């Protein structure tokens, strides 16, 4: 495979950075693009690092060596060798180690480390907690000068749902500005092009996030991805994790997997304490009909509502409906990655001696899904089913 040099064009008032990716067969060519606001052009990197990151899993899946026609960070090339070693150990049936090369290998950034940082921001609990954790310098010696965040259109909000993205972005701009963080909009066809399949996306989404972060390494020196699971409950393999996220660092931007030592229920409590406005504007939902708000019926909405319950924090207005025990019991089609955070909530509830009726319902839900998983029962579409109003299907 070969990645051709970047083409810059104007599209709908945005700067489009695109590359042609030609495949080993000499016939197939894909076009990968990112669109950024013109005012952020000075932040854009002069390397091809973002495009190498975005293309890596495709090359590994096809077993094709990958050459970049342009400059790539030598440090990134080195780190991606270790990254590949991990993923081939985890999924040998799916990926192969491939050789990576570039026309030019560039050295690391010169000059002092300013600690300037950019994070991915979806509006969810993990990313919102990471925002306020660094803004308030609650990360100890690991606190970064977080002044930027990227919100990506084309990942959890599909490209065709432009209105939902605009609504979420418009709501998030003043929210982040209030804590001194600039929100950068980015649109990309990365997921639509190569990772619409759920299983492949769950492997590759961190390379998608870091490709967008690295895009702005002309200004920021550190990229931050909020953790999904705490150290005590890691799910591996999983696209973003504390073992391999740092391997997506290059000489222009160092990647951080943030707050892995904190359970999600404690993140919720910290968010409610440190940034109530952030809690009031949470958006965790990706299954509901309106992607800019929470449906209160999907697995992730229900899980987050239970995070608030177990942390004894009031349910914010971003979740207009509470969940019933019947709805909790009705959740089906959960994979291990969905069951695992529910187990954490249950363990926390039992440790804190919570006796509410939702605790028993959660135990029943986990047991039923574990049983179906063990028996190989799956549901059409491969996604968790939405809870029904009455809890019956």
ZALORO-469919 format. One record per residue (C-alpha): residue number from 1; residue in three letters; x, y, z negated. Coordinates in Angstrom, 2 decimals. Each point is the difference from the previous one (the first is absolute). Layout:
# ZALORO-469919
lumgu;drenba;u;v;w
NUM;Ala;X;Y;Z
...
This chain:
# ZALORO-469919
lumgu;drenba;u;v;w
1;Unk;0.00;0.00;0.00
2;Unk;1.09;3.58;0.62
3;Unk;-1.24;3.27;-1.47
4;Unk;0.38;2.83;2.50
5;Unk;0.90;3.57;-1.05
6;Unk;-2.69;2.17;-1.59
7;Unk;-2.34;1.97;2.24
8;Unk;-1.48;3.21;-1.42
9;Unk;-3.32;1.27;1.33
10;Unk;-2.86;2.15;-1.24
11;Unk;-3.30;-1.83;-0.56
12;Unk;-3.10;1.76;-1.34
13;Unk;2.11;2.66;-1.70
14;Unk;2.28;-2.59;-1.63
15;Unk;3.56;-0.98;0.82
16;Unk;0.06;-3.60;1.20
17;Unk;3.20;-1.99;-0.46
18;Unk;-0.19;-3.17;2.08
19;Unk;2.25;-2.82;1.16
20;Unk;-0.33;-2.74;2.57
21;Unk;0.70;-3.45;-1.44
22;Unk;0.94;-2.46;2.72
23;Unk;-0.08;-3.72;-0.69
24;Unk;2.41;-2.76;0.86
25;Unk;-2.17;-1.28;2.85
26;Unk;0.83;3.16;1.95
27;Unk;-3.67;0.56;0.79
28;Unk;-1.83;0.94;-3.21
29;Unk;0.34;3.53;-1.35
30;Unk;-1.70;1.56;-3.02
31;Unk;-0.24;3.67;-0.87
32;Unk;0.34;0.91;-3.67
33;Unk;-0.79;3.54;-1.11
34;Unk;-0.18;2.30;-3.01
35;Unk;-1.77;3.38;0.06
36;Unk;0.98;2.76;-2.42
37;Unk;-1.08;3.56;-0.67
38;Unk;2.19;2.52;1.89
39;Unk;0.84;1.82;-3.24
40;Unk;1.76;-3.15;-1.25
41;Unk;2.21;-0.43;3.05
42;Unk;3.04;1.44;-1.88
43;Unk;-0.33;-2.92;-2.45
44;Unk;0.28;-2.68;2.71
45;Unk;3.10;-2.20;0.08
46;Unk;2.50;-0.01;2.83
47;Unk;0.46;-3.78;-0.27
48;Unk;-1.96;-2.94;1.38
49;Unk;-0.35;-1.53;-3.48
50;Unk;-3.83;0.35;-0.14
51;Unk;-0.45;-1.90;3.26
52;Unk;2.37;-2.78;-1.01
53;Unk;-1.92;-0.48;-3.25
54;Unk;-3.33;-0.05;1.81
55;Unk;1.17;-2.59;2.55
56;Unk;1.89;-2.36;-2.31
57;Unk;-2.75;-2.48;-0.89
58;Unk;-1.09;-0.29;3.62
59;Unk;3.55;-0.94;1.03
60;Unk;0.24;-2.52;-2.85
61;Unk;-3.35;-1.50;0.96
62;Unk;1.05;-0.37;3.64
63;Unk;3.52;-1.08;-0.88
64;Unk;1.44;2.68;2.32
65;Unk;3.18;1.94;-0.74
66;Unk;-0.69;3.73;-0.15
67;Unk;2.10;2.81;1.47
68;Unk;-0.67;3.70;-0.59
69;Unk;0.96;2.47;2.69
70;Unk;1.07;2.83;-2.26
71;Unk;1.46;0.75;-3.45
72;Unk;-0.83;-2.21;-2.99
73;Unk;1.26;0.22;-3.57
74;Unk;2.77;-2.53;-0.58
75;Unk;-1.27;-0.48;-3.55
76;Unk;-3.48;-0.88;1.26
77;Unk;1.43;-2.61;2.39
78;Unk;1.91;-1.55;-2.89
79;Unk;-2.98;-0.01;-2.36
80;Unk;-2.33;-1.53;2.60
81;Unk;2.25;-3.04;0.24
82;Unk;-0.72;-0.72;-3.68
83;Unk;-3.68;0.87;0.50
84;Unk;-0.28;-2.58;2.75
85;Unk;1.72;-2.63;-2.14
86;Unk;-2.68;0.42;-2.66
87;Unk;-2.95;-0.22;2.37
88;Unk;1.34;-2.98;1.92
89;Unk;0.38;-1.81;-3.34
90;Unk;-3.57;0.90;-0.91
91;Unk;-1.62;-0.70;3.37
92;Unk;2.29;-2.21;2.12
93;Unk;-2.95;-1.20;2.07
94;Unk;-0.82;3.55;1.06
95;Unk;3.28;1.94;0.36
96;Unk;3.55;-0.39;1.29
97;Unk;3.14;2.00;-0.74
98;Unk;0.76;2.25;2.98
99;Unk;3.04;2.06;0.91
100;Unk;-0.43;3.77;-0.28
101;Unk;2.17;2.45;1.91
102;Unk;0.03;3.62;1.14
103;Unk;1.79;2.19;2.49
104;Unk;1.36;2.02;-2.91
105;Unk;0.37;-0.81;-3.71
106;Unk;-0.06;3.21;-2.04
107;Unk;1.46;0.54;-3.49
108;Unk;-1.91;0.89;-3.14
109;Unk;-1.22;3.53;-0.66
110;Unk;2.72;2.32;-1.22
111;Unk;-0.31;2.42;-2.90
112;Unk;-1.54;-0.17;-3.49
113;Unk;-3.06;-1.99;-0.95
114;Unk;-2.76;2.52;-0.58
115;Unk;-2.42;-2.69;-1.25
116;Unk;-2.54;1.34;2.52
117;Unk;-2.72;-2.63;0.41
118;Unk;-2.93;-0.87;2.22
119;Unk;-2.61;-2.64;-0.83
120;Unk;-2.75;-1.83;1.82
121;Unk;-3.39;1.17;-1.27
122;Unk;-3.29;-1.78;0.61
123;Unk;-2.03;1.57;-2.78
124;Unk;0.00;-3.22;-2.02
125;Unk;1.00;-0.73;-3.59
126;Unk;3.55;-1.13;0.73
127;Unk;0.95;2.91;2.25
128;Unk;-1.75;2.62;-2.16
129;Unk;1.77;-1.29;-3.12
130;Unk;3.34;0.10;1.81
131;Unk;-0.71;3.61;1.00
132;Unk;-0.67;1.27;-3.49
133;Unk;2.68;-2.21;-1.56
134;Unk;2.72;1.76;1.96
135;Unk;-1.57;3.46;-0.02
136;Unk;-0.22;-0.16;-3.80
137;Unk;3.48;-1.64;-0.25
138;Unk;-1.48;-3.00;-1.80
139;Unk;2.33;-2.46;1.77
140;Unk;2.99;0.77;-2.23
141;Unk;3.35;-0.03;1.80
142;Unk;-1.83;-1.31;3.06
143;Unk;-2.08;3.17;0.37
144;Unk;0.32;1.49;3.47
145;Unk;-0.70;3.46;1.36
146;Unk;-3.23;-1.09;1.66
147;Unk;-1.28;2.82;2.19
148;Unk;-1.44;-1.86;2.98
149;Unk;-2.46;-2.78;0.82
150;Unk;-1.09;-1.59;3.26
151;Unk;-3.56;-1.12;0.71
152;Unk;-0.09;-2.39;2.93
153;Unk;-2.88;-0.33;2.43
154;Unk;0.06;-3.45;1.58
155;Unk;0.76;-2.16;-3.02
156;Unk;-2.88;-0.54;-2.45
157;Unk;-2.14;2.50;1.94
158;Unk;-0.23;-1.23;3.63
159;Unk;0.85;2.38;2.85
160;Unk;-3.59;0.12;1.22
161;Unk;-1.22;1.30;-3.38
162;Unk;1.31;3.53;0.44
163;Unk;-2.74;1.72;-2.04
164;Unk;0.73;-2.17;-3.05
165;Unk;3.71;0.80;0.20
166;Unk;-0.63;3.72;0.40
167;Unk;-2.36;0.04;-2.98
168;Unk;2.49;-1.80;-2.23
169;Unk;2.92;2.14;1.17
170;Unk;-1.95;3.26;-0.44
171;Unk;-0.96;-1.00;-3.53
172;Unk;3.53;-1.09;-0.91
173;Unk;1.88;3.09;1.22
174;Unk;-1.11;2.36;-2.81
175;Unk;0.18;-2.83;-2.55
176;Unk;3.69;-0.58;0.72
177;Unk;0.77;3.67;0.52
178;Unk;-1.21;0.56;-3.54
179;Unk;2.92;-2.09;-1.31
180;Unk;2.55;1.40;2.45
181;Unk;-0.08;-2.75;2.62
182;Unk;-0.39;0.67;3.73
183;Unk;-2.12;-2.52;1.89
184;Unk;1.29;-0.97;3.45
185;Unk;-2.48;-1.58;2.44
186;Unk;1.29;-2.77;2.28
187;Unk;-1.85;-2.07;2.58
188;Unk;1.49;-3.17;1.48
189;Unk;-1.02;-3.04;2.04
190;Unk;2.45;-2.26;-1.88
191;Unk;-2.65;-2.19;-1.62
192;Unk;-2.38;-0.03;2.95
193;Unk;2.83;-0.93;2.37
194;Unk;1.62;-2.91;-1.80
195;Unk;-1.55;-0.70;-3.39
196;Unk;-3.78;-0.08;0.30
197;Unk;0.17;-3.62;-1.20
198;Unk;-0.45;0.08;-3.79
199;Unk;2.71;-2.57;-0.82
200;Unk;2.63;1.83;2.03
201;Unk;-1.04;3.38;-1.40
202;Unk;0.40;-1.25;-3.57
203;Unk;3.62;-0.85;0.83
204;Unk;0.84;3.12;2.00
205;Unk;-1.80;2.92;-1.63
206;Unk;3.05;1.15;-1.98
207;Unk;2.00;0.33;3.21
208;Unk;-2.91;2.06;1.32
209;Unk;0.05;2.28;-3.05
210;Unk;3.77;0.40;-0.02
211;Unk;0.05;0.73;3.74
212;Unk;-2.27;2.99;-0.68
213;Unk;2.01;1.12;-3.04
214;Unk;3.28;-0.28;1.92
215;Unk;-1.50;2.07;2.79
216;Unk;0.38;3.01;-2.32
217;Unk;3.53;-0.75;-1.24
218;Unk;1.11;3.22;1.66
219;Unk;-1.18;1.69;-3.21
220;Unk;-0.59;-2.64;-2.69
221;Unk;2.71;-2.26;-1.42
222;Unk;-2.16;-2.45;-1.95
223;Unk;-3.08;-1.97;1.05
224;Unk;-2.43;-1.31;-2.62
225;Unk;-2.46;-2.87;0.29
226;Unk;-2.32;-0.58;-2.94
227;Unk;0.08;-3.51;-1.44
228;Unk;-2.94;-2.34;0.50
229;Unk;0.72;-2.48;-2.79
230;Unk;2.01;0.16;-3.25
231;Unk;3.12;-2.10;-0.54
232;Unk;-1.90;-2.50;-2.13
233;Unk;-2.52;-0.80;2.76
234;Unk;1.83;0.27;3.31
235;Unk;-1.49;-1.68;3.06
236;Unk;2.65;-1.16;2.46
237;Unk;0.26;0.14;2.92
238;Unk;-1.77;3.35;0.26
239;Unk;0.81;2.86;2.37
240;Unk;0.99;2.52;-2.66
241;Unk;1.87;-1.27;-3.04
242;Unk;2.90;1.04;-2.28
243;Unk;2.30;-2.65;1.44
244;Unk;0.06;1.13;3.63
245;Unk;-1.32;3.57;0.22
246;Unk;3.43;1.45;-0.81
247;Unk;1.41;-1.95;2.97
248;Unk;-1.99;2.33;2.27
249;Unk;2.30;2.85;-1.03
250;Unk;2.26;1.66;2.53
251;Unk;2.80;2.47;-0.20
252;Unk;-2.41;2.92;0.27
253;Unk;-2.71;-1.19;-2.43
254;Unk;0.11;-2.26;-3.05
255;Unk;-3.17;-1.99;-0.69
256;Unk;-1.51;-0.51;-3.46
257;Unk;-2.65;-2.49;-1.11
258;Unk;-1.57;2.05;-2.77
259;Unk;-1.48;-0.82;-3.44
260;Unk;0.25;-3.80;0.14
261;Unk;0.39;-0.05;-3.77
262;Unk;-3.52;1.37;-0.50
263;Unk;-3.22;-2.02;0.30
264;Unk;-2.81;1.48;2.06
265;Unk;-2.34;0.46;-2.95
266;Unk;2.71;2.05;-1.71
267;Unk;0.42;2.01;3.22
268;Unk;-3.72;0.77;-0.13
269;Unk;0.29;1.14;-3.62
270;Unk;3.06;2.10;0.84
271;Unk;-1.75;1.55;2.97
272;Unk;-3.04;0.90;-2.08
273;Unk;2.29;1.62;-2.58
274;Unk;2.55;1.74;2.24
275;Unk;-2.07;0.90;3.06
276;Unk;-3.79;-0.12;-0.49
277;Unk;-0.49;1.71;3.37
278;Unk;1.87;-2.88;1.63
279;Unk;-2.31;-2.52;-1.67
280;Unk;-3.05;2.01;1.06
281;Unk;1.11;-0.22;3.64
282;Unk;1.17;-3.60;0.19
283;Unk;-0.64;-1.90;3.22
284;Unk;0.89;-3.70;-0.21
285;Unk;-2.57;-1.47;2.40
286;Unk;0.91;-1.50;3.38
287;Unk;-3.02;-2.24;0.61
288;Unk;-2.90;2.40;-0.43
289;Unk;-1.80;1.65;2.90
290;Unk;1.35;3.46;-0.93
291;Unk;3.79;-0.27;-0.34
292;Unk;0.41;3.40;-1.67
293;Unk;-1.88;-1.08;-3.15
294;Unk;-0.58;-2.98;-2.27
295;Unk;-2.81;-2.46;0.75
296;Unk;0.03;-1.49;-3.53
297;Unk;-0.80;-3.42;1.53
298;Unk;3.29;-1.30;1.39
299;Unk;2.65;-1.93;-1.90
300;Unk;2.36;2.98;-0.29
301;Unk;-2.70;2.40;-1.19
302;Unk;-1.24;-2.48;-2.58
303;Unk;3.53;-0.78;-1.11
304;Unk;0.73;3.70;-0.53
305;Unk;-3.24;0.53;-1.92
306;Unk;1.08;-2.85;-2.30
307;Unk;3.42;1.63;-0.38
308;Unk;-1.76;3.05;-1.42
309;Unk;-2.15;-2.16;-2.26
310;Unk;2.86;-2.03;-1.45
311;Unk;2.10;3.13;-0.58
312;Unk;-2.95;1.57;-1.84
313;Unk;0.06;2.95;2.40
314;Unk;-3.21;1.64;1.24
315;Unk;-1.04;-0.89;3.53
316;Unk;0.78;3.06;2.15
317;Unk;-2.46;1.49;2.51
318;Unk;2.02;-1.55;2.84
319;Unk;-1.88;-3.20;-0.93
320;Unk;-3.66;1.06;0.07
321;Unk;-1.29;-3.47;-0.94
322;Unk;1.03;-2.32;-2.81
323;Unk;0.22;-3.74;0.60
324;Unk;-2.23;-2.65;-1.54
325;Unk;1.02;-3.45;-1.24
326;Unk;-2.12;-1.50;2.78
327;Unk;1.96;1.91;2.63
328;Unk;3.30;-1.11;-1.51
329;Unk;-1.09;-3.65;0.12
330;Unk;-1.14;0.40;3.61
331;Unk;3.46;0.90;1.34
332;Unk;1.24;-2.72;2.34
333;Unk;2.66;-0.53;2.64
334;Unk;2.84;1.23;-2.20
335;Unk;3.55;-0.95;0.91
336;Unk;2.78;-0.45;-2.55
337;Unk;1.02;3.64;0.47
338;Unk;-3.53;1.06;-1.01
339;Unk;-0.38;-2.45;-2.90
340;Unk;3.34;0.89;-1.56
341;Unk;-0.90;3.59;-1.06
342;Unk;-3.33;-1.27;-1.35
343;Unk;1.92;-2.45;-2.21
344;Unk;2.02;2.94;-1.34
345;Unk;-3.19;1.85;-0.94
346;Unk;-1.40;-3.10;-1.70
347;Unk;3.22;-0.59;-1.94
348;Unk;0.03;3.64;-1.14
349;Unk;-3.64;-0.18;-1.05
350;Unk;0.63;-3.12;-2.08
351;Unk;3.15;1.47;-1.53
352;Unk;-1.93;3.11;-1.00
353;Unk;-2.93;-2.13;-1.21
354;Unk;-2.52;1.59;2.36
355;Unk;-3.31;-1.85;-0.36
356;Unk;-2.15;1.75;2.62
357;Unk;-2.10;-2.18;2.28
358;Unk;2.12;0.92;3.03
359;Unk;2.94;-1.95;-1.49
360;Unk;-1.86;-3.32;0.16
361;Unk;-1.22;0.85;3.50
362;Unk;3.57;0.70;1.10
363;Unk;1.17;-3.34;-1.39
364;Unk;-2.78;-1.75;1.97
365;Unk;0.94;1.90;3.16
366;Unk;3.67;-0.95;-0.27
367;Unk;-0.79;-3.66;-0.68
368;Unk;-2.41;-0.23;2.96
369;Unk;2.46;1.56;2.42
370;Unk;2.91;-2.11;-1.25
371;Unk;-2.14;-3.08;0.56
372;Unk;-0.95;1.03;3.54
373;Unk;3.61;0.84;0.78
374;Unk;1.15;-3.42;-1.23
375;Unk;-2.66;-1.71;2.15
376;Unk;0.89;2.04;3.08
377;Unk;-3.36;1.75;0.26
378;Unk;0.19;3.15;2.10
379;Unk;-2.53;2.52;1.24
380;Unk;-0.52;1.46;3.43
381;Unk;2.36;2.86;0.73
382;Unk;2.56;-0.93;-2.64
383;Unk;-0.82;3.02;-2.18
384;Unk;-1.52;0.09;-3.50
385;Unk;-3.77;0.22;0.09
386;Unk;-1.74;3.08;-1.36
387;Unk;-1.88;-0.41;-3.27
388;Unk;-3.75;0.09;0.40
389;Unk;-2.29;2.28;-1.99
390;Unk;-1.65;-2.88;-1.84
391;Unk;3.05;-2.20;-0.11
392;Unk;-1.58;-2.68;2.23
393;Unk;0.90;-1.04;3.55
